[in-house]
Amino acid sequence: MKESDKKDMEEFKNCCGKHKWHSRGRSGGGNAVYGLGFIGALIFFIGHATTFWAGVLGFFQALVWPAFLVYEALKVLIK
């Protein structure tokens, strides 16, 4: 290994090797899709509710709408 390569490796270890890398920035695209999906699911589930408690259940179903989506998609794909 060249002396310059060793020096570069040592500088990298001193500079970057001590820090834990964390993702500080996120694009937010997934959050927007989930948010819009939540609003749409909330309107759908509460709109189809016939009682107050069915509306409360609809709220909780809207929180986990991706699970319903994946379940239904897998049912169709398995056939």
MDTraj code that builds the backbone (N, CA, C; nanometers):
import mdtraj as md
import numpy as np

residues = "MET LYS GLU SER ASP LYS LYS ASP MET GLU GLU PHE LYS ASN CYS CYS GLY LYS HIS LYS TRP HIS SER ARG GLY ARG SER GLY GLY GLY ASN ALA VAL TYR GLY LEU GLY PHE ILE GLY ALA LEU ILE PHE PHE ILE GLY HIS ALA THR THR PHE TRP ALA GLY VAL LEU GLY PHE PHE GLN ALA LEU VAL TRP PRO ALA PHE LEU VAL TYR GLU ALA LEU LYS VAL LEU ILE LYS".split()
xyz = np.array([
    [0.0842, -0.1169, 0.0000],
    [0.0000, 0.0000, 0.0000],
    [0.0895, 0.1243, 0.0000],
    [0.0542, 0.2210, -0.0814],
    [0.1326, 0.3428, -0.0908],
    [0.1184, 0.4246, 0.0370],
    [0.2154, 0.5067, 0.0592],
    [0.2145, 0.5936, 0.1774],
    [0.0974, 0.6923, 0.1713],
    [0.0679, 0.7412, 0.0496],
    [-0.0436, 0.8360, 0.0349],
    [-0.1776, 0.7677, 0.0630],
    [-0.1901, 0.6398, 0.0231],
    [-0.3126, 0.5646, 0.0508],
    [-0.3305, 0.5438, 0.2010],
    [-0.2219, 0.5140, 0.2700],
    [-0.2287, 0.4963, 0.4151],
    [-0.2706, 0.6260, 0.4828],
    [-0.2163, 0.7368, 0.4317],
    [-0.2504, 0.8675, 0.4876],
    [-0.3986, 0.8980, 0.4647],
    [-0.4471, 0.8686, 0.3442],
    [-0.5889, 0.8913, 0.3135],
    [-0.6790, 0.8067, 0.4030],
    [-0.6421, 0.6799, 0.4239],
    [-0.7209, 0.5914, 0.5104],
    [-0.7222, 0.6434, 0.6533],
    [-0.6080, 0.6919, 0.7008],
    [-0.5980, 0.7440, 0.8366],
    [-0.6841, 0.8689, 0.8524],
    [-0.6826, 0.9569, 0.7515],
    [-0.7661, 1.0770, 0.7551],
    [-0.9140, 1.0397, 0.7552],
    [-0.9508, 0.9394, 0.6775],
    [-1.0900, 0.8944, 0.6734],
    [-1.1330, 0.8407, 0.8094],
    [-1.0474, 0.7592, 0.8700],
    [-1.0800, 0.7034, 1.0019],
    [-1.0945, 0.8132, 1.1055],
    [-1.0061, 0.9122, 1.1010],
    [-1.0117, 1.0213, 1.1975],
    [-1.1335, 1.1095, 1.1756],
    [-1.1673, 1.1311, 1.0525],
    [-1.2789, 1.2202, 1.0190],
    [-1.4136, 1.1505, 1.0316],
    [-1.4265, 1.0382, 0.9663],
    [-1.5566, 0.9753, 0.9513],
    [-1.5763, 0.8499, 1.0350],
    [-1.4705, 0.7901, 1.0789],
    [-1.4821, 0.6646, 1.1515],
    [-1.5380, 0.6794, 1.2915],
    [-1.5317, 0.7970, 1.3496],
    [-1.5777, 0.8180, 1.4868],
    [-1.7261, 0.8488, 1.4949],
    [-1.7846, 0.8859, 1.3861],
    [-1.9239, 0.9302, 1.3867],
    [-2.0165, 0.8166, 1.3477],
    [-2.1303, 0.8145, 1.4134],
    [-2.2346, 0.7215, 1.3703],
    [-2.3160, 0.7933, 1.2644],
    [-2.3385, 0.7250, 1.1554],
    [-2.4121, 0.7861, 1.0463],
    [-2.5608, 0.7654, 1.0679],
    [-2.6330, 0.8726, 1.0679],
    [-2.7782, 0.8692, 1.0809],
    [-2.8385, 0.9414, 0.9621],
    [-2.9516, 0.8931, 0.9210],
    [-3.0225, 0.9602, 0.8134],
    [-3.0898, 1.0839, 0.8712],
    [-3.0429, 1.1983, 0.8311],
    [-3.0985, 1.3224, 0.8858],
    [-3.2090, 1.3783, 0.7982],
    [-3.2003, 1.3548, 0.6696],
    [-3.2994, 1.4088, 0.5796],
    [-3.3801, 1.2982, 0.5145],
    [-3.5068, 1.3263, 0.4930],
    [-3.5922, 1.2300, 0.4249],
    [-3.6690, 1.3045, 0.3175],
    [-3.7014, 1.2319, 0.2146],
    [-3.7691, 1.2978, 0.1041],
    [-3.9120, 1.3325, 0.1381],
    [-3.9787, 1.2511, 0.2188],
    [-4.1155, 1.2813, 0.2577],
    [-4.2199, 1.2339, 0.1586],
    [-4.1793, 1.1744, 0.0487],
    [-4.2760, 1.1282, -0.0500],
    [-4.3665, 1.0191, 0.0032],
    [-4.3096, 0.9272, 0.0785],
    [-4.3893, 0.8197, 0.1376],
    [-4.4862, 0.8722, 0.2411],
    [-4.4432, 0.9727, 0.3163],
    [-4.5313, 1.0314, 0.4156],
    [-4.6506, 1.0992, 0.3505],
    [-4.6294, 1.1638, 0.2386],
    [-4.7386, 1.2300, 0.1685],
    [-4.8380, 1.1277, 0.1148],
    [-4.7869, 1.0182, 0.0605],
    [-4.8751, 0.9136, 0.0084],
    [-4.9556, 0.8524, 0.1216],
    [-4.8886, 0.8242, 0.2335],
    [-4.9600, 0.7670, 0.3481],
    [-5.0640, 0.8659, 0.4005],
    [-5.0295, 0.9933, 0.4081],
    [-5.1234, 1.0950, 0.4566],
    [-5.2462, 1.1073, 0.3691],
    [-5.2244, 1.1108, 0.2385],
    [-5.3388, 1.1183, 0.1469],
    [-5.4212, 0.9903, 0.1517],
    [-5.3535, 0.8784, 0.1636],
    [-5.4241, 0.7515, 0.1761],
    [-5.5043, 0.7447, 0.3041],
    [-5.4473, 0.7986, 0.4129],
    [-5.5191, 0.8013, 0.5402],
    [-5.6463, 0.8840, 0.5288],
    [-5.6365, 1.0001, 0.4678],
    [-5.7548, 1.0861, 0.4521],
    [-5.8601, 1.0166, 0.3667],
    [-5.8165, 0.9561, 0.2555],
    [-5.9106, 0.8847, 0.1704],
    [-5.9747, 0.7662, 0.2412],
    [-5.8951, 0.6896, 0.3158],
    [-5.9488, 0.5757, 0.3900],
    [-6.0422, 0.6220, 0.4996],
    [-6.0094, 0.7318, 0.5653],
    [-6.0955, 0.7860, 0.6707],
    [-6.2313, 0.8251, 0.6142],
    [-6.2309, 0.8929, 0.5016],
    [-6.3573, 0.9310, 0.4372],
    [-6.4347, 0.8063, 0.3957],
    [-6.3663, 0.7079, 0.3396],
    [-6.4330, 0.5857, 0.2956],
    [-6.4941, 0.5098, 0.4122],
    [-6.4123, 0.4809, 0.5149],
    [-6.4600, 0.3984, 0.6259],
    [-6.5674, 0.4690, 0.7085],
    [-6.5496, 0.5972, 0.7350],
    [-6.6501, 0.6692, 0.8129],
    [-6.7751, 0.6928, 0.7283],
    [-6.7572, 0.7119, 0.5992],
    [-6.8728, 0.7301, 0.5106],
    [-6.9612, 0.6071, 0.5028],
    [-6.9022, 0.4898, 0.5203],
    [-6.9789, 0.3660, 0.5166],
    [-7.0263, 0.3211, 0.6540],
    [-6.9921, 0.3957, 0.7579],
    [-7.0315, 0.3592, 0.8940],
    [-7.1795, 0.3921, 0.9147],
    [-7.2507, 0.3013, 0.9792],
    [-7.3937, 0.3231, 1.0054],
    [-7.4195, 0.3632, 1.1500],
    [-7.3217, 0.3410, 1.2389],
    [-7.3362, 0.3798, 1.3786],
    [-7.2115, 0.4562, 1.4226],
    [-7.2221, 0.5154, 1.5407],
    [-7.1075, 0.5890, 1.5943],
    [-6.9877, 0.4974, 1.6129],
    [-7.0102, 0.3799, 1.6713],
    [-6.8995, 0.2885, 1.6986],
    [-6.8402, 0.2317, 1.5707],
    [-6.9209, 0.2195, 1.4679],
    [-6.8664, 0.1782, 1.3382],
    [-6.7760, 0.2887, 1.2827],
    [-6.8096, 0.4137, 1.3110],
    [-6.7247, 0.5255, 1.2704],
    [-6.5935, 0.5276, 1.3463],
    [-6.5993, 0.4959, 1.4775],
    [-6.4767, 0.4870, 1.5572],
    [-6.3880, 0.3749, 1.5028],
    [-6.4499, 0.2603, 1.4734],
    [-6.3752, 0.1502, 1.4133],
    [-6.3173, 0.1917, 1.2780],
    [-6.3931, 0.2691, 1.2014],
    [-6.3450, 0.3191, 1.0729],
    [-6.2217, 0.4056, 1.0863],
    [-6.2151, 0.4841, 1.1942],
    [-6.0961, 0.5656, 1.2187],
    [-5.9731, 0.4772, 1.2378],
    [-5.9881, 0.3725, 1.3184],
    [-5.8747, 0.2832, 1.3418],
    [-5.8395, 0.2028, 1.2170],
    [-5.9379, 0.1693, 1.1379],
    [-5.9090, 0.1005, 1.0118],
    [-5.8334, 0.1930, 0.9171],
    [-5.8663, 0.3211, 0.9206],
    [-5.7968, 0.4172, 0.8346],
    [-5.6504, 0.4311, 0.8748],
    [-5.6190, 0.4097, 1.0027],
    [-5.4800, 0.4181, 1.0464],
    [-5.3948, 0.3068, 0.9864],
    [-5.4552, 0.1907, 0.9651],
    [-5.3803, 0.0748, 0.9157],
    [-5.4220, 0.0355, 0.7742],
    [-5.4654, 0.1310, 0.6953],
    [-5.5134, 0.1010, 0.5604],
    [-5.4102, 0.0304, 0.4728],
    [-5.2788, 0.0540, 0.4882],
    [-5.1851, -0.0202, 0.4020],
    [-5.1945, -0.1711, 0.4223],
    [-5.2244, -0.2139, 0.5453],
    [-5.2375, -0.3575, 0.5707],
    [-5.3559, -0.4143, 0.4925],
    [-5.4666, -0.3422, 0.4888],
    [-5.5821, -0.3865, 0.4110],
    [-5.5478, -0.3914, 0.2619],
    [-5.4766, -0.2905, 0.2157],
    [-5.4393, -0.2838, 0.0745],
    [-5.3510, -0.4023, 0.0356],
    [-5.2499, -0.4311, 0.1151],
    [-5.1587, -0.5422, 0.0854],
    [-5.2338, -0.6752, 0.0920],
    [-5.3201, -0.6907, 0.1911],
    [-5.3965, -0.8143, 0.2051],
    [-5.4832, -0.8396, 0.0818],
    [-5.5560, -0.7388, 0.0392],
    [-5.6426, -0.7542, -0.0784],
    [-5.5603, -0.7761, -0.2050],
    [-5.4476, -0.7087, -0.2176],
    [-5.3623, -0.7266, -0.3356],
    [-5.3071, -0.8689, -0.3404],
    [-5.2667, -0.9216, -0.2258],
    [-5.2146, -1.0579, -0.2237],
    [-5.3241, -1.1608, -0.2507],
    [-5.4460, -1.1334, -0.2063],
    [-5.5575, -1.2240, -0.2373],
    [-5.5773, -1.2326, -0.3887],
    [-5.5690, -1.1200, -0.4555],
    [-5.5886, -1.1178, -0.6009],
    [-5.4698, -1.1845, -0.6716],
    [-5.3482, -1.1590, -0.6246],
    [-5.2307, -1.2153, -0.6910],
    [-5.2177, -1.3655, -0.6717],
    [-5.2654, -1.4177, -0.5604],
    [-5.2534, -1.5606, -0.5322],
    [-5.3456, -1.6442, -0.6210],
    [-5.4580, -1.5888, -0.6600],
    [-5.5563, -1.6645, -0.7409],
    [-5.4983, -1.7104, -0.8705],
])
top = md.Topology()
chain = top.add_chain()
for i, resn in enumerate(residues, 1):
    res = top.add_residue(resn, chain, resSeq=i)
    for name in ("N", "CA", "C"):
        top.add_atom(name, md.element.get_by_symbol(name[0]), res)
traj = md.Trajectory(xyz[None], top)
